[in-house]
Amino acid sequence: MKRAVLILLMYVLGLPMSNAQKLLMSDKEDFNLRFDDFSVIGNFNQAIAVYRKRDSKVEIILYNKNMQKIKSIPLDFIDERYSQIFFSSQEESIQVFYQQKENKKENLYAVSINKDYTHTEPIQLQSLTAGVGLRDRLEYHRETSENGNYHVLYTSYYLDGAWVLQAVVVDNKLQEQNRISQLFSEKDWVIRDDVALSNAGTLFMVTTEKPSSKGSTDEIKILTSKIHSNQFIAYPIALNKHTVSDLHFIMDNTNTMAYLCGFYSDGKYSTPRGIYYTAFDEETQLAPMSHFVSLALQVSSTRDDLKDLTLRNISIKKDGGIELIAEKYYQNVRTISAPNPVMNIGMMSMPDNSRTINEYYYDEAVFFNIKPDGTLAWSQTMLKEQQTNDDAGIYSSIGVLEHKLGKVILFNDVNSRQPRLMTCYISSNSELSMKELQTSEEMNEWNWMPRSSKQLSKSEIVVPCIMKSYLCFLKISF
């Protein structure tokens, strides 16, 4: 009977039935987790593109549909002193954005990789003098529009009593569309790093009154800048005496709306009570609706239900509602001490040996489906326990594959004796099922990293894997 129910659920979801997934693993590449870097880029020229930095060598590796390596594209134009790198890919080209320090300046460059594997000359997009007045480490951030036609590179820093926001928007040919350098002099306000970029090239950011130690704020403004503009316009958003935290943008390009989502509470130091979101109209520059959705978890009935929840995924439903995935996450630092057996001549004990352990906890994931009128349609809880030490949690958390009929959630069972790669299927009407993916002995030798995965199509996702001094990539087709 249970198997019949599972098969029916898989059919309703349009997702695979038991043992129907196809798992393909690439060949291994040399890699040092402490010093090297990697990411999944996406589809390019009928291949799957990934990035690997090994020692001073930076390259894009291309795999065919069977995860066989077909080409390596060396990025020799990048100096080994680079500190940040971002990629955006389409079938015809890959855009490479990188930051590197030169002559006491933090410089931001852009290069386009062409379909014939040649590349354009590096273009300098930004150059800021490092040091006096700037934060110790100036970092750029990047966002790409859903259609892949526009890219924004931005940073903000506090200087002489004001926040400075620097942003540049370019198209796929790296032609500049917007350039903004703007001061925000309101005392005790900050510029948040989260951003949205519409398919029309409109840029959305958010500035908030300085948050509390719990990350909550009671005043926010949405910043917008349309294509070919050189400044942001600020729009205050009413919070109805609530405070909000963990704010994230998502675009609804079909309806030209930017959604700003997070948690809300009754005070800056209070536990969250539910989900907050507001929809901001790209064309009218108005916020026609804001909702405060009170929530409680299925697995708890205490006032701290939503404590330690962090938003991991937000999607817009066809009817204008939203669906969110939040994960229970927290970190614990503890010190282990042991007496030193070595004594001096006076029989006095030497100082204890002590060791600091960083513990990372990634537990249950909670799904919230909210109607367009701001009421809760349903919620579901996916139970899991992931606890690791001194690894920054890189093997924990979740990967998400979006499907028009539901979602597939990938995660590691890191606490079992034998490695298990788990999947959770949840339909658009809240039906939930979990199963273990059938991995081979060879695959089980690797440490999977679902949180670093990337969806490549409606049915394919690529997961990076680490083993000792090697890196590879696992493609899962549903």
Salt bridges, closest charged atoms under 4 A:
GLU29 OE1 - ARG52 NH1 3.81
GLU29 OE2 - LYS69 NZ 3.10
ASP36 OD2 - ARG54 NH1 2.99
ASP55 OD1 - ARG54 NH1 3.98
GLU59 OE2 - ARG52 NH2 2.55
GLU59 OE1 - LYS57 NZ 3.84
ASP79 OD1 - ARG81 NE 2.77
GLU92 OE2 - LYS115 NZ 3.54
GLU139 OE2 - ARG137 NH1 3.05
GLU176 OE1 - ARG179 NH2 2.94
GLU186 OE2 - LYS221 NZ 2.71
ASP193 OD2 - HIS141 NE2 3.57
ASP194 OD1 - HIS248 ND1 3.81
GLU209 OE1 - LYS268 NZ 2.73
ASP246 OD1 - HIS248 NE2 2.86
ASP266 OD1 - HIS242 ND1 3.75
ASP266 OD1 - ARG273 NH1 3.05
GLU323 OE2 - LYS407 NZ 2.81
GLU327 OE1 - ARG312 NE 2.76
GLU327 OE2 - LYS384 NZ 2.66
GLU359 OE2 - ARG334 NE 2.38
GLU402 OE1 - LYS407 NZ 3.52
ASP413 OD2 - ARG420 NH2 2.74
GLU436 OE1 - ARG420 NH1 3.67
GLU460 OE2 - LYS475 NZ 3.51
